[in-house]
Amino acid sequence: FLENDWLVKKMAEDDGVPKTSREQHIFKDREGLDDEDHWVPYISRRRSNAARKKSLIVSPSFCSHQSSSASTLHAPALCSRGGHAAELEHKYSHRFNELEEFHFDYMIESELEGNRILSPFLPTKAGDIDAFFQFSGLIHSDVLLDIGCGDGRVLISAAKTIGCQCIGVDITKECIELAKSIAKIEGVESQVQFLCVDATTNDFQNALEENLGEITVLYLYVYPTLLKRLEGVVSYFLARNVRVITQTYHLDCCSFSQSKVDESSKLVLYSNKNH
């Protein structure tokens, strides 16, 4: 994973340290990359940062602080320009950034411990959320499922913009806690349900047992490694005429037919090849 350009760039930019300095301080030379001791000071510092950020994310003062945030003064202009998704992205940018840093810490530690992460934190940008709404034809009567929902911004935006019911699934507790907090602040708590569950296990079906038959749209913005593991889930929903849409990373065309493609927004709608 250390050869991954995105990861190197992200680590280099962390804490505002220039890339060249970061590479000298963290990477030193390429021979040292496989030496676990080489990483101990860096990981120890990152672990303490992660613990601090975790406490911030689930802090009891979160709701009262955000509801009175001065950033909401810009909401009307943002709403007219980019809808509720842009408003949320601006209003909660600090919390979103904290969560992204927490995920990065977790990914580094997991890789060092030999546990491969199937998908990193991939938040959908406001413009892409609006494009998804148009592409999917999402309406008030739909029930939208987002696997790997992260901080819940897609679903909360959908609840506010479209008025539909939404279900978000994520394996990370911190994501679910933040998503629930924001949904409560935004007044859509009754429309959005967030579940902390691994979508690649049987626990996923058990958690959604009451809602499986109601889902009409499935949104997936996850890495190919996780997408591959979700092919069974996708087949299940396609067989029930659920509209399955992927963002940026797409399903194997040998198993699934692409019914509609928007290259500019990197969105694909699927149908089951057997139907």
DOLOZA-501796 format. One line per field, with one value per residue: x, y, z of N, C-alpha, C in turn; residue number from 0. Coordinates in pm, whole numbers, plus 50000, padded with zeros to 5 digits. Layout:
# DOLOZA-501796
n.u X_...
n.v Y_...
n.w Z_...
ca.u X_...
ca.v Y_...
ca.w Z_...
c.u X_...
c.v Y_...
c.w Z_...
pos NUM_...
//
This chain:
# DOLOZA-501796
n.u 50081_50212_50314_50110_49996_49805_49799_50063_50075_49875_49976_50206_50106_49992_49924_50028_50294_50545_50576_50837_50979_50824_50859_51131_51132_50948_50959_51233_51445_51382_51447_51390_51118_50986_51041_50909_50971_51058_50832_50718_50737_50588_50337_50259_50218_50014_49817_49746_49640_49423_49264_49198_49049_48842_48702_48615_48439_48218_48135_47926_47864_47842_47600_47474_47673_47704_47449_47428_47615_47810_47849_47613_47497_47555_47398_47156_47260_47431_47251_47094_47280_47398_47230_47105_47313_47553_47526_47539_47799_47952_47869_47934_48203_48433_48389_48364_48621_48768_48675_48768_49044_49058_48986_49203_49415_49331_49343_49619_49723_49590_49692_49961_49934_49867_49609_49395_49230_48921_48806_48887_48802_48563_48425_48138_48132_47959_47861_47861_47674_47435_47431_47394_47134_46981_47053_46967_46697_46563_46288_46020_45888_46075_46308_46618_46927_47249_47549_47835_47818_47951_47985_47723_47630_47520_47272_47143_47127_46959_46725_46656_46642_46493_46308_46275_46280_46564_46846_47144_47453_47744_48071_48215_48205_48239_48168_47893_47800_47852_47697_47437_47420_47430_47203_47005_47040_46974_46709_46603_46590_46389_46360_46590_46786_47059_47300_47542_47725_47878_47872_47950_47895_47673_47541_47458_47228_47060_47038_46901_46663_46388_46362_46445_46269_46165_46351_46446_46643_46991_47295_47638_47952_48238_48562_48704_48790_48615_48377_48379_48337_48078_47916_47730_47533_47455_47347_47129_46965_46926_46777_46539_46450_46564_46711_47038_47324_47647_47929_48209_48383_48325_48106_48188_48163_48117_47948_47738_47502_47533_47298_47266_47478_47668_47920_48046_47976_48057_47886_47699_47425_47276_47165_47043_47218_47096_46836
n.v 49879_50116_50206_50327_50604_50794_50755_50813_51083_51188_51133_51285_51541_51566_51731_51966_51950_51987_51789_51694_51722_51562_51314_51276_51267_51065_50853_50819_50609_50378_50118_50106_50087_49851_49793_49759_49891_50132_50279_50328_50577_50757_50630_50613_50880_50940_50769_50880_51119_51022_50915_51147_51282_51107_51138_51396_51374_51231_51389_51518_51786_51836_51865_52102_52286_52282_52350_52616_52727_52974_52938_52869_53096_53131_52957_53000_53104_52899_52693_52774_52765_52509_52327_52123_51947_52087_52277_52119_52015_52245_52343_52142_52095_52094_51879_51672_51668_51593_51333_51215_51226_51058_50813_50781_50747_50506_50336_50329_50212_49966_49846_49818_49635_49418_49386_49407_49681_49701_49915_50256_50567_50733_51005_51144_51416_51735_51825_51584_51442_51580_51527_51252_51235_51335_51158_50908_50940_50977_50979_51094_50868_50667_50434_50467_50302_50318_50171_50166_50423_50622_50945_50998_51193_51176_51050_51213_51448_51356_51301_51560_51699_51541_51409_51144_50815_50679_50456_50391_50218_50128_50016_50138_50266_50533_50678_50623_50733_51007_51056_51008_51215_51446_51406_51434_51703_51826_51773_51541_51299_51108_51015_50895_50611_50474_50219_50029_49801_49518_49489_49273_49043_48799_48940_49174_49123_49036_49267_49434_49311_49381_49586_49513_49446_49691_49859_50056_50181_50144_50274_50291_50383_50281_50122_49905_49664_49619_49636_49409_49213_49261_49170_48962_49076_49284_49138_49022_49245_49345_49141_49193_49414_49650_49969_49987_50172_50281_50479_50620_50383_50070_49786_49449_49402_49160_49020_49188_49398_49716_49959_50228_50506_50774_50947_51188_51236_51001_50787_50485_50286_49973_49652_49319_49059_48822_48873
n.w 50000_50040_49808_49684_49515_49599_49877_49954_49884_50049_50304_50291_50288_50531_50839_50741_50664_50422_50123_50052_50293_50456_50335_50384_50658_50728_50537_50477_50348_50077_50149_50415_50446_50499_50756_51063_51303_51215_51180_51424_51592_51433_51403_51671_51733_51552_51644_51891_51802_51660_51865_51999_51803_51770_52009_51975_51763_51862_52066_52328_52305_52043_51888_51989_51940_51659_51568_51616_51460_51292_51028_50908_50818_50558_50426_50256_50012_49935_49908_49692_49495_49494_49618_49895_49948_49903_50101_50336_50307_50340_50591_50776_50738_50900_51080_50897_50790_51016_51049_50815_50861_51082_50965_50794_50974_51088_50867_50806_51042_51039_50808_50880_51081_50940_50851_50591_50444_50290_50158_50140_50309_50129_50063_49905_49689_49691_49438_49297_49439_49381_49107_49113_49220_49006_48800_48896_48914_49150_49372_49591_49695_49694_49850_49966_49974_50102_50086_50274_50376_50513_50647_50606_50431_50169_50206_50397_50253_50050_50193_50272_50029_49842_49998_50052_50210_50380_50413_50573_50570_50739_50829_51020_51340_51420_51195_51175_51416_51377_51148_51246_51433_51271_51112_51305_51382_51141_51118_51002_51117_51146_50892_50809_50856_51024_51024_51192_51054_50894_50558_50411_50541_50701_50892_50781_50620_50823_50979_50809_50770_50808_50629_50376_50162_50098_49984_49707_49562_49527_49627_49553_49640_49654_49690_49433_49553_49768_49630_49471_49664_49721_49522_49537_49699_49533_49316_49445_49495_49234_49121_49234_49112_49198_49164_49092_49145_49071_49169_49025_49072_48927_48861_48755_48417_48302_48461_48517_48352_48204_48215_48187_48144_48269_48175_48242_48507_48614_48672_48688_48595_48662_48530_48573_48417_48371_48333
ca.u 50000_50296_50340_49989_50022_49715_49839_50187_50042_49798_50067_50299_50039_49938_49972_50088_50436_50568_50598_50978_51015_50752_50923_51259_51106_50873_51001_51378_51480_51287_51479_51336_50972_50933_51083_50800_51023_51074_50705_50663_50711_50482_50210_50223_50164_49887_49718_49698_49555_49299_49185_49146_48948_48726_48626_48552_48331_48101_48120_47788_47844_47843_47473_47451_47775_47680_47321_47442_47735_47799_47855_47479_47458_47578_47317_47069_47339_47480_47137_47051_47385_47430_47136_47133_47442_47656_47505_47593_47944_48010_47830_48000_48334_48530_48363_48395_48768_48812_48644_48860_49173_49043_48991_49338_49490_49287_49391_49763_49744_49541_49788_50081_49899_49839_49466_49369_49105_48859_48779_48915_48694_48541_48307_48087_48128_47824_47822_47835_47548_47328_47431_47336_46989_46924_47081_46889_46554_46516_46164_45977_45844_46188_46385_46757_47027_47389_47643_47956_47758_48041_47923_47580_47593_47434_47138_47085_47093_46843_46609_46621_46614_46390_46206_46259_46336_46702_46915_47289_47527_47889_48137_48286_48116_48253_48088_47752_47771_47849_47582_47317_47421_47395_47063_46923_47050_46908_46566_46560_46618_46283_46366_46718_46829_47200_47333_47684_47728_47963_47784_48000_47863_47531_47484_47398_47091_46983_47014_46807_46554_46259_46361_46496_46168_46125_46458_46424_46766_47116_47407_47767_48076_48339_48674_48679_48812_48489_48272_48384_48278_47936_47846_47614_47434_47405_47261_47006_46880_46888_46671_46416_46429_46621_46802_47173_47406_47783_47998_48354_48430_48208_48097_48240_48064_48091_47841_47628_47484_47518_47178_47277_47610_47696_48066_48090_47956_48112_47777_47651_47306_47291_47056_47094_47238_47009_46697
ca.v 50000_50235_50251_50393_50747_50874_50742_50888_51225_51222_51132_51395_51667_51562_51829_52080_51931_51971_51652_51655_51708_51446_51193_51260_51236_50941_50745_50806_50543_50274_49994_50109_50087_49726_49780_49809_49985_50261_50350_50341_50715_50818_50568_50651_51016_50936_50701_50975_51212_50952_50906_51282_51314_51022_51199_51516_51336_51186_51477_51559_51926_51846_51915_52241_52369_52291_52412_52760_52764_53092_52900_52855_53223_53122_52848_53031_53117_52766_52611_52813_52733_52368_52245_52087_51878_52190_52337_52027_52008_52366_52358_52041_52066_52064_51743_51581_51659_51514_51193_51169_51203_50939_50699_50766_50686_50367_50261_50309_50116_49835_49790_49780_49517_49309_49378_49486_49757_49677_50042_50372_50664_50799_51092_51196_51562_51791_51823_51445_51403_51636_51452_51121_51252_51349_51035_50796_50968_50957_51049_51093_50735_50574_50404_50466_50235_50354_50082_50245_50557_50721_51043_51006_51315_51146_51018_51331_51537_51299_51321_51702_51746_51460_51373_50999_50741_50638_50365_50394_50109_50147_49928_50221_50324_50679_50729_50612_50829_51141_51062_51022_51348_51544_51383_51492_51849_51869_51747_51429_51178_51009_50969_50830_50509_50439_50092_49993_49658_49479_49449_49150_48931_48770_49040_49278_49083_49033_49405_49497_49215_49448_49689_49462_49451_49829_49932_50072_50233_50114_50360_50236_50454_50208_50072_49777_49551_49597_49617_49267_49135_49295_49126_48883_49172_49354_49043_49009_49362_49355_49042_49252_49537_49768_50046_49983_50276_50294_50605_50616_50245_50003_49640_49370_49398_49020_48971_49285_49483_49860_50008_50372_50555_50918_50953_51312_51220_50870_50710_50373_50215_49833_49555_49183_48997_48704_48916
ca.w 50000_50047_49672_49636_49499_49682_50016_49973_49877_50168_50417_50274_50316_50667_50936_50675_50637_50279_50080_50059_50434_50508_50284_50452_50799_50744_50450_50477_50222_50042_50219_50551_50448_50551_50895_51146_51402_51147_51182_51560_51638_51353_51435_51807_51728_51481_51726_51990_51729_51627_51987_52026_51705_51796_52118_51922_51674_51937_52181_52355_52268_51897_51834_52026_51874_51516_51536_51628_51386_51208_50887_50854_50758_50414_50373_50143_49889_49900_49868_49558_49399_49485_49690_50034_49957_49917_50233_50435_50289_50398_50732_50859_50679_51006_51128_50787_50782_51131_51023_50711_50927_51166_50874_50743_51084_51101_50751_50823_51151_50997_50712_50954_51159_50847_50820_50470_50439_50160_50091_50224_50324_50001_50071_49778_49687_49675_49297_49258_49503_49300_48981_49144_49234_48872_48724_48951_48910_49288_49403_49731_49738_49694_49970_49920_50057_50073_50154_50290_50377_50573_50736_50577_50359_50054_50254_50461_50141_49981_50279_50271_49892_49776_50095_50056_50322_50349_50504_50555_50633_50740_50925_51117_51440_51422_51083_51209_51522_51318_51059_51329_51493_51169_51075_51411_51370_51017_51128_50916_51195_51124_50753_50780_50951_51007_51087_51195_51021_50782_50447_50349_50630_50720_50982_50697_50587_50948_51022_50716_50745_50802_50525_50249_50058_50072_49916_49562_49501_49598_49585_49592_49608_49730_49611_49365_49644_49840_49529_49432_49773_49730_49401_49578_49747_49414_49243_49524_49474_49093_49098_49288_49035_49265_49079_49149_49082_49124_49146_49000_49061_48873_48868_48644_48308_48266_48548_48524_48234_48228_48148_48165_48184_48261_48185_48307_48652_48650_48730_48606_48640_48621_48523_48585_48286_48358_48317
c.u 50084_50333_50221_50010_49935_49760_49966_50159_49970_49888_50162_50237_49991_50006_50046_50236_50456_50607_50744_51022_50951_50819_51056_51236_51042_50933_51151_51425_51388_51318_51413_51186_50913_50968_50978_50848_51036_50948_50655_50639_50595_50346_50165_50160_50028_49779_49661_49607_49421_49207_49121_49031_48822_48639_48555_48428_48205_48077_47975_47759_47831_47716_47452_47549_47742_47551_47328_47560_47711_47799_47717_47430_47470_47485_47229_47144_47387_47366_47093_47154_47406_47340_47181_47268_47556_47647_47565_47745_48013_47988_47908_48140_48437_48513_48396_48546_48825_48791_48736_48998_49169_49053_49131_49428_49460_49341_49539_49789_49702_49637_49914_50057_49861_49693_49434_49232_49046_48830_48813_48792_48680_48416_48266_48076_47987_47776_47787_47706_47430_47316_47367_47184_46923_46936_46989_46739_46489_46391_46124_45943_45956_46241_46528_46848_47166_47478_47780_47919_47846_47968_47777_47536_47502_47290_47069_47045_46969_46715_46561_46577_46495_46275_46183_46314_46472_46757_47063_47357_47676_47948_48201_48189_48120_48173_47940_47713_47759_47727_47452_47307_47376_47249_46969_46923_46969_46759_46515_46581_46514_46286_46490_46755_46974_47234_47483_47694_47819_47876_47830_47969_47712_47463_47412_47253_47004_46945_46907_46681_46419_46248_46399_46395_46127_46227_46434_46549_46885_47228_47537_47881_48183_48447_48639_48697_48686_48375_48264_48316_48127_47855_47722_47500_47370_47309_47126_46911_46837_46775_46536_46389_46469_46716_46938_47262_47541_47842_48149_48408_48309_48220_48151_48132_48034_47974_47718_47624_47467_47401_47189_47410_47616_47846_48115_48079_48009_48009_47731_47530_47311_47158_47119_47104_47145_46863_46685
c.v 50126_50288_50326_50544_50832_50873_50820_51037_51270_51230_51250_51527_51676_51664_51945_52067_51911_51829_51609_51634_51584_51317_51168_51213_51099_50827_50716_50741_50425_50142_49988_50094_49961_49702_49842_49911_50125_50346_50383_50485_50779_50763_50603_50789_51016_50871_50796_51078_51148_50944_51042_51314_51230_51084_51324_51480_51301_51270_51517_51702_51945_51913_52062_52333_52389_52364_52563_52812_52883_53057_52886_52985_53219_53020_52886_53039_52981_52680_52645_52773_52583_52277_52213_52018_51977_52257_52249_52021_52128_52372_52264_52006_52028_51920_51639_51560_51576_51365_51135_51139_51077_50813_50675_50702_50537_50281_50229_50201_49975_49768_49742_49654_49398_49290_49467_49552_49742_49806_50156_50462_50742_50886_51145_51347_51611_51786_51684_51393_51453_51562_51315_51130_51258_51219_50921_50816_50950_51042_51024_50952_50631_50548_50380_50398_50274_50262_50149_50392_50663_50813_51069_51121_51290_51127_51137_51433_51487_51320_51466_51749_51674_51427_51224_50939_50685_50545_50368_50284_50141_50061_50007_50292_50476_50744_50732_50714_50970_51157_51081_51161_51454_51529_51445_51644_51899_51835_51634_51295_51069_50951_50885_50734_50472_50315_50066_49842_49636_49422_49321_49026_48909_48871_49149_49245_49080_49173_49472_49414_49283_49543_49638_49477_49591_49906_49936_50121_50197_50199_50304_50326_50395_50159_49938_49655_49517_49569_49471_49180_49157_49247_49043_48972_49244_49264_49027_49124_49377_49258_49092_49389_49664_49838_50054_50079_50283_50428_50579_50474_50157_49851_49575_49355_49256_48963_49061_49372_49628_49912_50154_50420_50706_50934_51077_51303_51088_50784_50602_50310_50074_49760_49417_49118_48879_48742_49010
c.w 50000_49910_49613_49632_49589_49828_50046_49975_50003_50290_50411_50312_50460_50758_50870_50646_50488_50244_50095_50203_50493_50462_50355_50596_50817_50663_50456_50348_50201_50110_50356_50559_50508_50697_50985_51248_51344_51162_51323_51604_51564_51392_51576_51810_51662_51565_51831_51925_51698_51748_52019_51930_51725_51905_52071_51840_51751_52062_52201_52312_52118_51844_51864_51957_51728_51484_51543_51549_51296_51061_50826_50793_50607_50348_50255_50010_49841_49846_49725_49454_49385_49564_49831_50050_49977_50054_50342_50429_50352_50550_50824_50810_50785_51055_51020_50776_50897_51106_50916_50770_51014_51079_50822_50850_51094_50987_50764_50928_51110_50901_50783_51037_51071_50814_50701_50476_50299_50085_50186_50233_50195_50007_49933_49786_49652_49531_49248_49320_49421_49166_49000_49155_49096_48793_48767_48937_49045_49315_49549_49781_49740_49835_49925_50021_50010_50155_50155_50295_50439_50668_50704_50490_50238_50100_50319_50355_50068_50062_50275_50133_49829_49870_50108_50185_50283_50457_50472_50634_50626_50851_51039_51212_51439_51309_51120_51316_51465_51229_51137_51389_51393_51125_51178_51403_51251_51014_51039_50986_51169_50983_50723_50893_50921_51088_51079_51176_50901_50671_50378_50433_50637_50811_50903_50666_50712_50994_50937_50692_50727_50684_50387_50135_50019_49988_49765_49489_49589_49540_49640_49544_49697_49634_49545_49455_49723_49741_49486_49537_49784_49610_49433_49625_49628_49336_49313_49494_49328_49059_49148_49228_49108_49169_49148_49072_49150_49083_49134_48977_49029_48876_48741_48536_48262_48345_48548_48399_48276_48146_48109_48220_48168_48283_48258_48459_48704_48722_48633_48674_48581_48608_48530_48448_48263_48336_48197
pos 0_1_2_3_4_5_6_7_8_9_10_11_12_13_14_15_16_17_18_19_20_21_22_23_24_25_26_27_28_29_30_31_32_33_34_35_36_37_38_39_40_41_42_43_44_45_46_47_48_49_50_51_52_53_54_55_56_57_58_59_60_61_62_63_64_65_66_67_68_69_70_71_72_73_74_75_76_77_78_79_80_81_82_83_84_85_86_87_88_89_90_91_92_93_94_95_96_97_98_99_100_101_102_103_104_105_106_107_108_109_110_111_112_113_114_115_116_117_118_119_120_121_122_123_124_125_126_127_128_129_130_131_132_133_134_135_136_137_138_139_140_141_142_143_144_145_146_147_148_149_150_151_152_153_154_155_156_157_158_159_160_161_162_163_164_165_166_167_168_169_170_171_172_173_174_175_176_177_178_179_180_181_182_183_184_185_186_187_188_189_190_191_192_193_194_195_196_197_198_199_200_201_202_203_204_205_206_207_208_209_210_211_212_213_214_215_216_217_218_219_220_221_222_223_224_225_226_227_228_229_230_231_232_233_234_235_236_237_238_239_240_241_242_243_244_245_246_247_248_249_250_251_252_253_254_255_256_257_258_259_260_261_262_263_264_265_266_267_268_269_270_271_272_273_274
//
